[in-house]
Amino acid sequence: MKIYHLSHTDLDGYACQFIVNFYFKNVKFYNSNYGK
């Protein structure tokens, strides 16, 4: 199974990526800024 994780470029976004990466493998992470 492949998981795509979209989050913001702030501290809680990176913390969520860290936790997801701990429990799941084969995850593609994408970061997005607020606004433009």
Distance bins in CASP14 RR format, pairs under 12 A and 6 or more apart:
PFRMAT RR
TARGET T0000
AUTHOR 0000-0000-0000
RMODE 2
METHOD distances of the structure
MODEL  1
1 24 0 0 0 0 1 0 0 0 0 0 0
1 25 0 0 0 0 1 0 0 0 0 0 0
1 26 1 0 0 1 0 0 0 0 0 0 0
1 27 0 0 0 0 1 0 0 0 0 0 0
1 28 0 0 0 0 0 1 0 0 0 0 0
2 24 0 0 0 0 1 0 0 0 0 0 0
2 25 0 0 0 0 1 0 0 0 0 0 0
2 26 1 0 1 0 0 0 0 0 0 0 0
2 27 1 0 0 1 0 0 0 0 0 0 0
2 28 1 0 0 1 0 0 0 0 0 0 0
2 29 0 0 0 0 0 1 0 0 0 0 0
3 17 0 0 0 0 0 1 0 0 0 0 0
3 20 1 0 0 1 0 0 0 0 0 0 0
3 21 0 0 0 0 1 0 0 0 0 0 0
3 23 0 0 0 0 0 1 0 0 0 0 0
3 24 1 0 1 0 0 0 0 0 0 0 0
3 25 0 0 0 0 1 0 0 0 0 0 0
3 26 1 0 0 1 0 0 0 0 0 0 0
3 27 1 0 1 0 0 0 0 0 0 0 0
3 28 1 0 0 1 0 0 0 0 0 0 0
3 29 0 0 0 0 1 0 0 0 0 0 0
3 30 0 0 0 0 0 1 0 0 0 0 0
4 17 0 0 0 0 0 1 0 0 0 0 0
4 20 0 0 0 0 0 1 0 0 0 0 0
4 24 0 0 0 0 0 1 0 0 0 0 0
4 26 0 0 0 0 0 1 0 0 0 0 0
4 27 1 0 0 1 0 0 0 0 0 0 0
4 28 1 0 1 0 0 0 0 0 0 0 0
4 29 0 0 0 0 1 0 0 0 0 0 0
4 30 1 0 0 1 0 0 0 0 0 0 0
5 13 0 0 0 0 1 0 0 0 0 0 0
5 14 0 0 0 0 0 1 0 0 0 0 0
5 16 1 0 0 1 0 0 0 0 0 0 0
5 17 1 0 0 1 0 0 0 0 0 0 0
5 18 0 0 0 0 0 1 0 0 0 0 0
5 19 0 0 0 0 0 1 0 0 0 0 0
5 20 1 0 1 0 0 0 0 0 0 0 0
5 21 0 0 0 0 1 0 0 0 0 0 0
5 23 0 0 0 0 0 1 0 0 0 0 0
5 24 0 0 0 0 1 0 0 0 0 0 0
5 26 0 0 0 0 0 1 0 0 0 0 0
5 27 1 0 1 0 0 0 0 0 0 0 0
5 28 1 0 0 1 0 0 0 0 0 0 0
5 29 1 0 1 0 0 0 0 0 0 0 0
5 30 1 0 0 1 0 0 0 0 0 0 0
5 31 0 0 0 0 1 0 0 0 0 0 0
5 32 0 0 0 0 0 1 0 0 0 0 0
6 13 0 0 0 0 1 0 0 0 0 0 0
6 16 0 0 0 0 0 1 0 0 0 0 0
6 17 0 0 0 0 0 1 0 0 0 0 0
6 20 0 0 0 0 0 1 0 0 0 0 0
6 27 0 0 0 0 0 1 0 0 0 0 0
6 28 0 0 0 0 1 0 0 0 0 0 0
6 29 0 0 0 0 1 0 0 0 0 0 0
6 30 1 0 1 0 0 0 0 0 0 0 0
6 31 1 0 0 1 0 0 0 0 0 0 0
6 32 1 0 0 1 0 0 0 0 0 0 0
6 33 0 0 0 0 0 1 0 0 0 0 0
7 13 1 0 1 0 0 0 0 0 0 0 0
7 14 1 0 0 1 0 0 0 0 0 0 0
7 15 0 0 0 0 1 0 0 0 0 0 0
7 16 1 0 1 0 0 0 0 0 0 0 0
7 17 1 0 0 1 0 0 0 0 0 0 0
7 18 0 0 0 0 0 1 0 0 0 0 0
7 19 0 0 0 0 0 1 0 0 0 0 0
7 20 0 0 0 0 1 0 0 0 0 0 0
7 21 0 0 0 0 0 1 0 0 0 0 0
7 27 0 0 0 0 0 1 0 0 0 0 0
7 28 0 0 0 0 0 1 0 0 0 0 0
7 29 1 0 0 1 0 0 0 0 0 0 0
7 30 1 0 0 1 0 0 0 0 0 0 0
7 31 1 0 0 1 0 0 0 0 0 0 0
7 32 1 0 0 1 0 0 0 0 0 0 0
7 33 0 0 0 0 0 1 0 0 0 0 0
7 34 0 0 0 0 0 1 0 0 0 0 0
8 14 0 0 0 0 1 0 0 0 0 0 0
8 15 0 0 0 0 0 1 0 0 0 0 0
8 16 0 0 0 0 1 0 0 0 0 0 0
8 17 0 0 0 0 0 1 0 0 0 0 0
8 29 0 0 0 0 0 1 0 0 0 0 0
8 30 0 0 0 0 0 1 0 0 0 0 0
8 31 1 0 0 1 0 0 0 0 0 0 0
8 32 1 0 1 0 0 0 0 0 0 0 0
8 33 1 0 0 1 0 0 0 0 0 0 0
8 34 1 0 0 1 0 0 0 0 0 0 0
8 35 0 0 0 0 1 0 0 0 0 0 0
9 16 0 0 0 0 0 1 0 0 0 0 0
9 17 0 0 0 0 0 1 0 0 0 0 0
9 29 0 0 0 0 0 1 0 0 0 0 0
9 30 0 0 0 0 0 1 0 0 0 0 0
9 31 1 0 1 0 0 0 0 0 0 0 0
9 32 1 0 0 1 0 0 0 0 0 0 0
9 33 1 0 1 0 0 0 0 0 0 0 0
9 34 0 0 0 0 1 0 0 0 0 0 0
9 35 0 0 0 0 0 1 0 0 0 0 0
10 16 0 0 0 0 0 1 0 0 0 0 0
10 17 0 0 0 0 0 1 0 0 0 0 0
10 31 0 0 0 0 1 0 0 0 0 0 0
10 32 0 0 0 0 0 1 0 0 0 0 0
10 33 0 0 0 0 1 0 0 0 0 0 0
10 34 0 0 0 0 1 0 0 0 0 0 0
11 17 0 0 0 0 0 1 0 0 0 0 0
11 18 0 0 0 0 0 1 0 0 0 0 0
12 18 0 0 0 0 0 1 0 0 0 0 0
12 19 0 0 0 0 0 1 0 0 0 0 0
13 19 0 0 0 0 1 0 0 0 0 0 0
13 20 0 0 0 0 1 0 0 0 0 0 0
13 21 0 0 0 0 0 1 0 0 0 0 0
13 29 0 0 0 0 1 0 0 0 0 0 0
13 30 0 0 0 0 0 1 0 0 0 0 0
13 31 1 0 0 1 0 0 0 0 0 0 0
13 32 0 0 0 0 1 0 0 0 0 0 0
13 33 0 0 0 0 0 1 0 0 0 0 0
13 34 0 0 0 0 0 1 0 0 0 0 0
14 20 0 0 0 0 0 1 0 0 0 0 0
14 21 0 0 0 0 0 1 0 0 0 0 0
14 29 0 0 0 0 1 0 0 0 0 0 0
14 31 0 0 0 0 1 0 0 0 0 0 0
15 21 0 0 0 0 0 1 0 0 0 0 0
15 22 0 0 0 0 0 1 0 0 0 0 0
16 22 0 0 0 0 0 1 0 0 0 0 0
16 23 0 0 0 0 0 1 0 0 0 0 0
16 24 0 0 0 0 0 1 0 0 0 0 0
16 27 0 0 0 0 0 1 0 0 0 0 0
16 29 0 0 0 0 1 0 0 0 0 0 0
16 31 0 0 0 0 0 1 0 0 0 0 0
17 23 0 0 0 0 0 1 0 0 0 0 0
17 24 0 0 0 0 0 1 0 0 0 0 0
17 27 0 0 0 0 1 0 0 0 0 0 0
17 28 0 0 0 0 0 1 0 0 0 0 0
17 29 1 0 1 0 0 0 0 0 0 0 0
17 30 0 0 0 0 1 0 0 0 0 0 0
17 31 0 0 0 0 1 0 0 0 0 0 0
18 24 0 0 0 0 0 1 0 0 0 0 0
18 27 0 0 0 0 0 1 0 0 0 0 0
18 29 0 0 0 0 0 1 0 0 0 0 0
19 27 0 0 0 0 0 1 0 0 0 0 0
19 29 0 0 0 0 0 1 0 0 0 0 0
20 26 0 0 0 0 0 1 0 0 0 0 0
20 27 1 0 1 0 0 0 0 0 0 0 0
20 28 0 0 0 0 0 1 0 0 0 0 0
20 29 0 0 0 0 1 0 0 0 0 0 0
21 27 1 0 0 1 0 0 0 0 0 0 0
21 28 0 0 0 0 0 1 0 0 0 0 0
21 29 1 0 0 1 0 0 0 0 0 0 0
END
